[in-house]
Every structure is written in C-alpha cells, then in structure tokens.
C-alpha cells in the first residue's frame, strides 16, 4: 500500500512544516478515498506567511510592470504545458469530469494570468495641468493581499485572484477551500519556477479559523473571497476592524428567462449549461428557469430529452459528462432540496436519484428537473449548488421581471429572445451583476464578473479589477510661491 502524501503550507518559495502538526484528510469525491493529508496553518504559519509576503512585496513592487509581466507570462507558458497533469489533479480534488477540466479549468486560469501580465506594463496615473502648477496621480499596489478560494473551481479562482494582484505589484497569501487544497500549491510551485520572488505568492491551508487569521490581520491590506453569503458577511465584519479593502464573490439564485420567440434549441442547451455543468456546483447558475407558458411543455420535453444523454460516471473517463458531488454533506444537502420539492407538490419530471458508479464510492446523482414550480418553494428561493433545475412558467414580461428580481441575490441573469429590443429592455431592468442575452455562463477574462445585492462586492476579471488591487495617490506640485493668509 502506497504512503498517503502530506500537503504542507507553501511559504517563501518552499514547503514548510506546521508547528502544531495538525492535519485533515483530503478525499477524492468520486472514490471516497483519502488522497492526501493536509497540514493546517495556525497562527505561527500565518505570521510566517505575512512576514514572507512583506519581504516579497518589497522586491516585487520595486520591479517595473514590464518585468512583472514577463515573469507572469513565463508562468502561463508552464501552466499550458502542464495542462493535462494539472487538470487530472483538479479532477481528483473536485470530482468534476476530466472532459471539463482539461478544456476549461487550467486554461481559464492561465488566460487570467496572461491577461493581467499584459496589463502590468500599462498601469499608470494621470497628469493634471493646473496652470502654472500641476498635479499627477500614481497607481500604487496595496501591499499584502489575501485570497480565500471556493472548492468548485480551485485553480481558476486562485489564478483569478493572484493574476491581477501580482500584476499590480502586490503579494498574496492564498487559502484554498479545505475540500480542494491541491492545485493552489501547484500554482505556487509554477510561480516560483517562473521567477516570481519568494514570498510574493504564499499558500496556507486550513478551515475557517485559518481564514479568520487572514481576514483579521492588520498587515493584510485587502481580502478577496469566493464563497457563501454568510461567510462573506463574516469576512466583511472581520475586515472592518482594520478597514481592509474587500472583494466578495458570493452565491446566487439566478434567473434564466426564456420567451416564446426564442430559438428553443439554443435555450435548452443554455439551460443545461446553466444548471448541470460541473454537477451544478457553479455560483452563477441560472437555476430559476422562467419559461413563457406558450412554449412551456415543448421546452420541458426537449430539456428532458437532452438531459437523458448526460453520462454520469468515472470523472477520469473522457466520455463522462457529469461527475461526483464534492462531499457526502453536500450530497445530503442537494437531496434534501429534491425531497422538499416532492413534498411541496412540484413535479420532478426527470432524475433526482443517487447513481451507483462501479468502483466508485462517491456521491453521484442524476440531474433533477423540477417542473411547475412556484416562487415560494424552497428549491426556488434558496441556493442549492447542485444539479437541480426549477422550471417556472410565466405569462408577461412585466410579471417575469418582478419575479426574477424577487431575491436577495443578484449575481447573474439570462434572457432568451429573438426580439433585440425586448432583450435589452429586460436586461436593463434585471438586478444582476452579469447578464447574458441568448447564451449563459460565458465568463471570458476580458469582462467584469461580480454581483448585485447579497451576491457580492467588487468585481473580478477585466480592467475593472485593477481598481480593486491598487490605490490612487494624488501629488500636487507647486511651481510658484506659497500664498498664506497669515
């Protein structure tokens, strides 16, 4: 029997032992087997990481943007060469299909780093002509930043946060989700190999207590979290003690609105991608599918036909299109909502049962389609974060807008219609941070991503993120004599 590897914290360009010696088991969601033991970072390790980050920041922030961009681009080249290897690690950690991870997860992370590497040399302030005198602004890094990741896209999230942070001259301490701790460490190794100075990207492992050490640390200038709403509220409260800058990318219960004039086949495909990709474990998913009554039955029929073709199985098999849920606890949560939907009288027209995959003890379930839902049902009101799609019939544009916005969340929304005026009219009234017209869940690095209401604060990706990883300094230059009233 092979020895189970131990994952240590990555601080100042190397792996370090935890002083407490405490660890947790990391399971493969598909097999249920322990794939690694993970050492927990306590106060001692976090303090080491902060000290290391201070040292790394002094070196990194002194480089020109061109120098930083060149090093980050070397990291991108390494990541793309190692795509398959890293994708398989991502699959063993998350249970998602390799067919997804090999096409999306590592590539999208590399895209983010490449994008910000290209921007690093262009960061600048502005000059203001004030007559004889003048002023200018400097766009400067914040200092030490911290990132806290989610378990559904661990590598991509680490890249989405570290790419802009490092391009802007900051250092970052990153804490992966405890359910998917592996690939952030690999990203740290790649950064070191590419020439990023020691201390610029450190990785600490652990649970909420470790995250709290980051969110409350006075020397950390900014914290970026991807996670649940309640976790975001706690991080924001902690950050307030030292007035940290905060970016929060939280949950959602997003609407996908399909009008009767839509291209129905495209709408069905989008609904599938908006609910069942990565086992439905995607924060922006359009889980409330509003369908105009005139096409309700036809839409539901086509949706079921295509859902039947989803292949549930071994995530490492390239023909598999749906893998395992992340954990037993999460499986039980998802099944609770499906059970409640049945009890509430809704019509489950497909799926919703556990699937046994030979040789795999993980938690696989059929994607569930719940028809004839009403707005007050628990499966419609609360984020499930699993492959559960709720169909809600509607009659008028005014009605569906009111219902779509009746939620504390506001992360995403989608509209399907061939009436371009209606499309823009509806999108303008939807309370969501990112909206799609005639597609869903496309998030190229060039466009901002983030939510309204309780779905978060700030934005990730695009030029907008530069504002969240830099601070603006104004310098007034007097060219004449000082005028005094005294």
SULGI-V481411 format. One record per helix or strand. SS is the DSSP state (h for helix, s for strand). FROM is the first residue (numbers start at 1). LEN is the number of residues. If there is no record, write none. Layout:
ss:SS from:FROM len:LEN
ss:SS from:FROM len:LEN
This chain:
ss:s from:5 len:3
ss:s from:9 len:3
ss:s from:14 len:3
ss:s from:23 len:5
ss:s from:34 len:6
ss:h from:43 len:18
ss:h from:65 len:17
ss:h from:83 len:12
ss:h from:98 len:4
ss:h from:105 len:16
ss:s from:127 len:4
ss:s from:133 len:9
ss:s from:144 len:5
ss:h from:154 len:14
ss:s from:171 len:5
ss:h from:183 len:12
ss:s from:201 len:3
ss:h from:208 len:8
ss:s from:222 len:5
ss:h from:229 len:12
ss:s from:245 len:5
ss:s from:255 len:4
ss:h from:264 len:10
ss:h from:277 len:4
ss:s from:288 len:5
ss:h from:293 len:15
ss:s from:312 len:1
ss:s from:322 len:1
ss:h from:328 len:16
ss:s from:347 len:4
ss:s from:354 len:4
ss:s from:360 len:6
ss:s from:368 len:4
ss:h from:378 len:4
ss:s from:388 len:7
ss:h from:397 len:8
ss:s from:409 len:2
ss:s from:412 len:5
ss:h from:420 len:10
ss:s from:434 len:4
ss:s from:449 len:1
ss:s from:452 len:2
ss:s from:456 len:2
ss:s from:460 len:1
ss:h from:463 len:6
ss:s from:470 len:8
